[in-house]
């Protein structure tokens, strides 16, 4: 299915939107609920990733297919490795079978896990024979995907001796590690993260408890972009808080430089985004090592605003749903951008011209579709495979139509 977006000038009236719960929080809490069934979760993400994880956790099948859900693949690898007497083959889409998982598998094997590669060494599918892991110390590269680290942290309370995790090198994606630790502590599971070491204690059971998931800040990024590219839209997003566990809450500071003011309404758990008259910088420079998921959105926003940008700390983008750096370069160039990328950074040169009627390739990547959609405020475009957005944001196109953006799905 394609999405046809016609260039739209949005009215300046105020609008409001309810965004689904954070995928990152939801998926962590689902693993914890599998360990502690008396945990109740509210405002769960409606994303495909969360759906596949829920389905896998309740499945009694020997072969479990997580499709494109990278978080589910990583978290479930650790979960099933520690689940006594279980035997599963964990697989996914063709792209998932190209995404490396060897670092996590080696760490689990060091702890005593029995995991075999069904096809290519270091990649899914995996055959996992679950058992109690008696060892309690392991090292892992600190600059690897934070989901590998979080996967180990989430199952740590199940290990009879707990877990001491040594991070080797410079730590990246710290907010996601802190999110995992904060959710563990919310369940009264003892843990600490100091320098390059994480320690989590064994916890046999927890008291019955309800946790409400905050709405997803990564999904909010597309609306920050829309406000930035609008003439004066004012937009309220519901179920957000100032003291967020999500690293992508840094959006409020980044977009302040791009002409968007964030007002927090703490009594209502909401934020209002409004266009400001602040002069834009000639060039935006941001290190996104802690917030790589918003890189695509920021790059497209800067292109739409006609300003240069330099984004660094993006080394993890090359192993996402697609190589996001190369995908960004290819698709932005279609619109007339001048852009260069290397293994961990992107540089965009401002352009006075935005080409019309470009067809965007999404590469099976939900964030490609959603990051480029705000360009409808500057030009008309077509987005191929547009329903890929259901991976994280099933109501995305409906919400854009609610704002007044002309979207036709065919």
C-alpha positions as CSV (number, residue, x, y, z in Angstrom):
1,X,0.0,0.0,0.0
2,X,1.1,3.5,-0.8
3,X,0.5,6.8,1.0
4,X,-0.1,9.8,-1.2
5,X,0.6,13.0,0.7
6,X,-0.5,16.3,-0.9
7,X,1.3,19.5,0.1
8,X,-0.7,21.0,2.9
9,X,-0.8,24.3,4.8
10,X,-2.0,23.5,8.3
11,X,-4.4,25.8,10.1
12,X,-3.1,27.5,13.2
13,X,-5.9,26.1,15.4
14,X,-4.9,24.0,18.4
15,X,-5.1,20.2,18.1
16,X,-4.5,17.3,20.5
17,X,-3.4,13.6,20.0
18,X,-3.1,10.6,22.2
19,X,0.0,8.5,21.3
20,X,0.3,4.9,22.1
21,X,2.4,3.8,25.1
22,X,6.2,3.6,24.8
23,X,7.4,0.6,22.9
24,X,10.6,0.5,24.9
25,X,8.9,0.6,28.3
26,X,6.1,-1.8,27.2
27,X,8.6,-4.5,25.9
28,X,10.7,-4.3,29.0
29,X,7.6,-4.6,31.3
30,X,6.3,-7.6,29.3
31,X,9.5,-9.6,30.0
32,X,9.2,-8.6,33.7
33,X,5.6,-9.7,33.8
34,X,6.6,-13.0,32.3
35,X,9.0,-13.4,35.3
36,X,6.5,-11.9,37.8
37,X,2.9,-12.7,36.7
38,X,1.3,-10.5,39.4
39,X,2.5,-7.4,37.6
40,X,-0.3,-5.5,35.8
41,X,0.5,-3.1,32.9
42,X,-1.6,-0.2,31.7
43,X,-1.3,1.8,28.4
44,X,0.7,-0.9,26.7
45,X,2.1,0.0,23.3
46,X,-0.1,-0.9,20.3
47,X,2.9,-1.5,18.1
48,X,3.6,-4.6,16.1
49,X,6.8,-5.2,18.0
50,X,4.9,-5.3,21.3
51,X,2.2,-7.5,19.7
52,X,4.8,-10.1,18.5
53,X,6.5,-10.1,21.9
54,X,3.2,-10.7,23.7
55,X,2.3,-13.5,21.3
56,X,5.8,-15.1,21.7
57,X,5.6,-15.0,25.5
58,X,2.2,-16.8,25.5
59,X,3.1,-19.3,22.7
60,X,3.5,-23.0,23.2
61,X,4.9,-23.5,19.8
62,X,8.5,-24.7,19.3
63,X,9.2,-22.3,16.4
64,X,8.6,-18.6,17.3
65,X,8.7,-16.0,14.5
66,X,9.1,-12.4,15.6
67,X,9.1,-11.0,12.0
68,X,10.8,-7.6,12.0
69,X,10.7,-7.1,15.8
70,X,14.3,-6.6,16.8
71,X,13.6,-5.8,20.4
72,X,11.5,-9.0,20.7
73,X,14.4,-11.0,19.2
74,X,16.9,-9.7,21.7
75,X,14.8,-9.8,24.8
76,X,13.4,-13.3,24.0
77,X,16.8,-14.7,23.4
78,X,17.8,-13.9,27.0
79,X,14.3,-14.9,28.4
80,X,14.1,-18.3,26.8
81,X,17.8,-19.1,27.6
82,X,16.8,-18.7,31.3
83,X,13.4,-20.4,31.1
84,X,14.0,-23.9,32.5
85,X,12.8,-26.9,30.4
86,X,11.9,-24.7,27.4
87,X,13.0,-25.5,23.9
88,X,12.4,-23.0,21.1
89,X,13.7,-22.0,17.7
90,X,13.6,-18.2,17.6
91,X,13.5,-16.8,14.1
92,X,12.4,-13.7,12.2
93,X,12.1,-12.0,8.8
94,X,14.8,-12.1,6.1
95,X,16.2,-8.8,7.4
96,X,16.1,-10.0,11.0
97,X,18.3,-13.0,10.0
98,X,20.8,-10.4,8.7
99,X,21.0,-8.5,12.0
100,X,23.8,-9.7,14.3
101,X,23.1,-11.1,17.7
102,X,26.4,-12.9,18.4
103,X,27.5,-10.5,21.2
104,X,24.3,-11.3,23.2
105,X,24.5,-15.0,22.5
106,X,28.2,-15.2,23.6
107,X,27.3,-13.4,26.8
108,X,24.5,-15.8,27.6
109,X,26.7,-18.8,26.8
110,X,29.3,-17.4,29.2
111,X,26.6,-17.6,31.8
112,X,25.9,-21.2,30.9
113,X,23.2,-20.9,28.3
114,X,22.7,-23.5,25.6
115,X,22.1,-21.7,22.3
116,X,22.9,-22.9,18.8
117,X,22.8,-21.1,15.4
118,X,20.4,-22.8,12.9
119,X,22.0,-21.2,9.9
120,X,24.7,-18.5,9.9
121,X,27.1,-18.1,12.9
122,X,26.2,-14.9,14.8
123,X,22.7,-14.5,13.4
124,X,19.2,-15.7,13.9
125,X,17.5,-18.2,13.8
126,X,18.5,-19.5,17.2
127,X,17.8,-22.9,18.8
128,X,17.6,-22.3,22.6
129,X,17.4,-24.9,25.3
130,X,16.3,-23.1,28.5
131,X,17.8,-23.9,31.8
132,X,18.8,-22.3,35.1
133,X,22.0,-20.2,34.6
134,X,24.2,-20.6,37.7
135,X,27.0,-18.2,36.8
136,X,26.6,-14.5,37.7
137,X,29.4,-12.5,36.0
138,X,29.8,-11.6,32.4
139,X,31.5,-8.9,30.2
140,X,30.0,-7.3,27.1
141,X,31.1,-4.5,24.8
142,X,29.8,-1.2,26.1
143,X,29.3,0.3,22.6
144,X,27.0,-2.5,21.4
145,X,23.2,-2.2,21.1
146,X,21.7,-1.2,24.5
147,X,19.1,-3.9,23.8
148,X,21.7,-6.6,24.3
149,X,22.6,-5.1,27.7
150,X,18.9,-4.6,28.7
151,X,18.1,-8.2,27.7
152,X,20.6,-9.4,30.2
153,X,19.5,-6.9,32.8
154,X,15.8,-8.0,32.5
155,X,16.5,-11.7,33.2
156,X,19.1,-11.0,35.9
157,X,16.6,-11.1,38.8
158,X,15.8,-14.7,37.6
159,X,19.4,-15.9,38.0
160,X,19.9,-17.6,41.4
161,X,23.0,-15.5,42.2
162,X,21.9,-12.3,40.4
163,X,24.2,-10.7,37.8
164,X,27.2,-8.5,37.6
165,X,27.6,-7.1,34.1
166,X,30.9,-5.5,33.2
167,X,30.7,-3.0,30.2
168,X,33.9,-2.9,28.3
169,X,34.8,0.5,26.7
170,X,32.8,3.7,26.3
171,X,29.1,3.2,27.2
172,X,26.5,4.2,24.6
173,X,22.7,4.6,24.8
174,X,22.9,5.2,28.6
175,X,19.2,6.4,28.8
176,X,18.0,3.0,27.7
177,X,20.1,1.2,30.3
178,X,18.8,3.7,32.9
179,X,15.2,3.0,31.8
180,X,15.7,-0.7,32.3
181,X,17.2,-0.1,35.7
182,X,14.4,2.3,36.7
183,X,11.7,-0.2,35.8
184,X,13.5,-2.9,37.8
185,X,13.6,-0.6,40.8
186,X,10.0,0.3,40.4
187,X,9.3,-3.5,41.1
188,X,11.6,-3.3,44.1
189,X,14.3,-5.2,42.4
190,X,17.7,-4.0,43.7
191,X,20.3,-2.9,41.2
192,X,22.9,-0.3,40.5
193,X,24.8,1.2,37.5
194,X,28.1,2.7,38.5
195,X,30.9,3.6,36.0
196,X,31.1,0.6,33.7
197,X,29.4,-2.0,36.0
198,X,25.8,-3.0,36.4
199,X,24.8,-5.2,39.4
200,X,21.3,-6.7,39.8
201,X,20.2,-8.9,42.7
202,X,18.1,-12.1,42.6
203,X,14.4,-11.5,43.3
204,X,12.1,-14.5,43.8
205,X,8.8,-12.6,43.8
206,X,7.3,-9.2,43.9
207,X,4.1,-7.8,45.5
208,X,1.1,-7.3,43.2
209,X,1.6,-4.0,41.3
210,X,0.3,-1.9,38.5
211,X,2.6,0.1,36.2
212,X,1.3,2.7,33.7
213,X,3.4,3.1,30.5
214,X,4.2,6.6,29.5
215,X,3.4,7.5,25.8
216,X,6.2,7.0,23.3
217,X,8.6,9.9,22.9
218,X,10.1,8.5,19.7
219,X,6.6,8.7,18.2
220,X,6.3,12.3,19.4
221,X,9.3,13.2,17.3
222,X,7.2,13.2,14.1
223,X,4.9,15.8,15.6
224,X,7.8,18.0,16.7
225,X,8.8,17.9,13.1
226,X,5.3,18.8,11.9
227,X,5.2,21.8,14.2
228,X,8.7,22.9,13.2
229,X,7.7,22.8,9.5
230,X,4.3,24.4,10.0
231,X,3.3,28.1,9.9
232,X,2.1,28.2,13.5
233,X,0.5,24.9,14.6
234,X,-0.1,24.3,18.3
235,X,-0.4,20.7,19.3
236,X,-1.0,18.9,22.6
237,X,0.2,15.4,23.1
238,X,-1.3,13.3,25.9
239,X,0.3,11.0,28.5
240,X,3.8,12.6,28.7
241,X,5.7,13.6,31.8
242,X,8.7,15.9,32.4
243,X,10.7,13.4,34.4
244,X,10.6,10.7,31.7
245,X,12.5,7.4,31.7
246,X,12.8,7.7,27.9
247,X,16.0,9.1,26.4
248,X,14.1,10.6,23.4
249,X,12.5,13.1,25.8
250,X,15.6,15.1,24.8
251,X,13.4,16.2,21.9
252,X,12.1,19.1,23.9
253,X,15.6,20.6,24.1
254,X,16.7,19.7,20.6
255,X,13.6,21.1,18.9
256,X,13.8,24.3,21.0
257,X,16.7,25.1,18.7
258,X,14.5,24.3,15.7
259,X,11.7,26.7,16.7
260,X,9.4,24.5,18.8
261,X,8.6,25.3,22.4
262,X,7.5,22.5,24.7
263,X,5.1,23.3,27.6
264,X,4.7,20.6,30.2
265,X,1.3,20.2,31.9
266,X,2.3,18.1,34.9
267,X,-1.2,17.9,36.4
268,X,-2.6,16.6,33.1
269,X,0.4,14.5,32.0
270,X,0.6,16.3,28.7
271,X,2.8,18.5,26.6
272,X,1.9,21.3,24.2
273,X,4.2,22.0,21.2
274,X,4.0,25.5,19.7
275,X,5.9,27.3,17.0
276,X,8.2,30.1,18.1
277,X,9.6,33.2,16.4
278,X,13.1,32.3,17.5
279,X,15.7,32.7,14.7
280,X,16.9,29.3,13.4
281,X,20.6,28.4,13.5
282,X,22.6,28.3,10.3
283,X,23.7,24.8,11.3
284,X,22.4,22.3,13.9
285,X,25.0,20.1,15.6
286,X,23.9,17.2,17.8
287,X,25.5,14.1,19.2
288,X,22.7,11.5,19.2
289,X,24.6,8.6,20.8
290,X,21.9,8.4,23.5
291,X,19.0,9.1,21.1
292,X,19.7,7.4,17.7
293,X,16.0,6.7,17.0
294,X,15.3,10.4,16.4
295,X,18.1,10.9,13.9
296,X,16.0,10.4,10.8
297,X,13.3,12.8,12.0
298,X,15.9,15.6,12.9
299,X,17.7,15.2,9.5
300,X,14.4,15.5,7.6
301,X,13.3,18.5,9.7
302,X,16.5,20.4,9.1
303,X,16.2,19.7,5.3
304,X,12.6,21.0,5.4
305,X,13.7,24.1,7.3
306,X,16.6,24.7,4.9
307,X,19.4,24.5,7.5
308,X,22.6,22.5,7.7
309,X,23.0,19.8,10.2
310,X,25.7,17.5,11.6
311,X,24.5,14.4,13.5
312,X,27.0,12.1,15.2
313,X,26.9,9.1,17.5
314,X,24.9,7.1,15.0
315,X,26.9,3.8,14.7
316,X,23.9,1.7,15.8
317,X,21.8,2.8,12.9
318,X,23.6,0.5,10.5
319,X,22.1,-2.6,12.1
320,X,18.5,-1.4,12.5
321,X,15.6,-2.5,10.3
322,X,17.8,-1.2,7.4
323,X,21.1,0.6,7.3
324,X,19.4,3.9,8.2
325,X,22.4,6.1,7.4
326,X,22.6,4.9,3.8
327,X,18.8,4.9,3.5
328,X,18.6,8.5,4.7
329,X,21.3,9.5,2.2
330,X,19.6,7.8,-0.7
331,X,16.1,9.2,0.0
332,X,17.0,12.7,1.0
333,X,19.0,13.0,-2.2
334,X,15.9,12.2,-4.1
335,X,14.4,15.4,-2.7
336,X,17.4,17.5,-3.6
337,X,19.5,17.3,-0.5
338,X,23.3,17.3,-0.4
339,X,24.3,14.7,2.2
340,X,27.3,12.7,3.3
341,X,27.5,9.8,5.7
342,X,30.1,7.6,7.3
343,X,29.9,4.7,9.8
344,X,28.6,6.9,12.6
345,X,27.6,10.4,11.3
346,X,25.6,12.4,8.9
347,X,26.2,15.8,7.4
348,X,23.4,17.7,5.6
349,X,23.9,20.8,3.4
350,X,21.0,23.2,3.2
351,X,19.0,23.3,0.0
352,X,16.7,26.1,-1.3
353,X,14.8,23.6,-3.4
354,X,12.7,20.6,-2.3
355,X,11.7,18.4,-5.2
356,X,8.0,17.5,-5.7
357,X,6.3,14.2,-6.3
358,X,9.1,12.1,-5.0
359,X,8.4,8.4,-4.2
360,X,10.0,7.3,-1.0
361,X,11.3,3.8,-0.4
362,X,10.8,2.8,3.3
363,X,13.1,-0.3,3.3
364,X,10.8,-2.2,5.7
365,X,11.6,0.6,8.2
366,X,8.8,2.3,10.1
367,X,10.9,5.3,11.0
368,X,11.7,6.0,7.4
369,X,8.0,6.4,6.5
370,X,7.1,8.5,9.6
371,X,10.3,10.7,9.5
372,X,9.6,11.8,5.9
373,X,5.8,12.3,6.2
374,X,6.2,15.8,7.7
375,X,7.7,17.0,4.4
376,X,4.0,17.1,3.2
377,X,4.1,20.6,4.7
378,X,6.6,21.5,2.0
379,X,6.0,19.3,-1.0
380,X,3.8,16.5,-2.3
381,X,5.2,13.0,-2.0
382,X,4.4,9.3,-2.2
383,X,5.5,6.8,0.5
384,X,5.8,3.1,-0.6
385,X,4.9,0.3,1.8
386,X,3.3,2.9,4.0
387,X,1.7,0.5,6.5
388,X,5.2,-0.4,7.8
389,X,4.3,2.2,10.4
390,X,2.3,-0.4,12.3
391,X,5.6,-1.7,13.7
392,X,5.5,1.1,16.3
393,X,2.5,3.5,15.5
394,X,-0.6,1.8,14.0
395,X,-2.7,5.0,14.0
396,X,0.0,7.3,12.4
397,X,-1.8,8.0,9.2
398,X,-5.2,8.6,11.0
399,X,-3.5,11.1,13.3
400,X,-1.9,13.0,10.4
401,X,-5.3,13.3,8.8
402,X,-6.7,14.5,12.1
403,X,-4.2,17.4,11.9
404,X,-5.4,18.3,8.4
405,X,-2.6,16.8,6.4
406,X,-4.0,15.4,3.1
407,X,-3.2,11.6,3.1
408,X,-4.7,9.1,0.7
409,X,-3.9,5.4,1.2
410,X,-4.2,3.1,-1.8
